[in-house]
Amino acid sequence: MTEALAGRTVLVPRGGAWGERVARLLADRGAVPVIAPLIETKPPRDLEARDRFFADLAAGTYDWVFITSAAAVEHLRAAGIEIPAATRVAAVGRATARAVVDAGFEVDFIPAGRSSALALTQQWCSAHDPAGVGRCLVLRSDLAMAVVSDELEVRGYDVEVCIAYRTVGVDLPDEIVDDLRSGRIDTVLLTSTSVVRELSHQVGVLPPNTVLASLGPGTTRDAERRALTVTLTAPEQSIESLLAELSSLSPSCPSPS
């Protein structure tokens, strides 16, 4: 693969299997990846409620399960939950769909275009007239807005919401903070609003030439509200799209979007 990112040192803001995969993709493009988690996921505070929903899912209670992030799949797997063949799966985007497939399940619906909760529900509802038929479970984080469940309820579906996990901040090592403030780490992947929040809180002002590469428009808007200048926004909300956009950027002349 062409070393399109040669010379860039890139902060990968999540660890685990996701962080390792992204680091490999960056290294293949010639970049120097630095895995330094700004966020991580943990089980929800109400573990008993989550386990009830997970048990009902495994028992085949739901006609559809809506999965709004790859992290939700990770927590299903950690709990040993199998999605029955009769329960159909709607994934918010390609990255989440890939996580579902990697876990051994089939994906029945992915929205076209940008990955978002609104696109998921609007397109799914348009494809499933008449509305209001079927029992649905929505898996989401503690920080996610109730976009999917609200839209489904308005259309008459029987909907339950499971807080599958919570997102918490992770303190960066002092040396990573120093590398960001000095510009030695010259590129940061902004993969969620939670990452933006932690970056702003822990690091503050970044050098003007630091490339901030955002996974989607919502993340970009949140970064700009926090006075962070976003250099580019991925045209599609997938890590592949983000890295392709980053690869097209001149190494010496970042151009804010």
Secondary structure by P-SEA (a helix, b strand, c coil): ccccccccccccccccaaaaaaaaaaaaaccccccccccccccccaaaaaaaaaaaaaaccccbbbbccaaaaaaaaaacccccccbbbbbccaaaaaaaaaacccccccccccccaaaaaaaaaaaccccccbbbbbbbcccccaaaaaaaaaaccbbbbbccbbbbbbbccaaaaaaaaaccccbbbbccaaaaaaaaaccccccccbbbbbccaaaaaaaaaaccccccccccccaaaaaaaaaaccccccccc
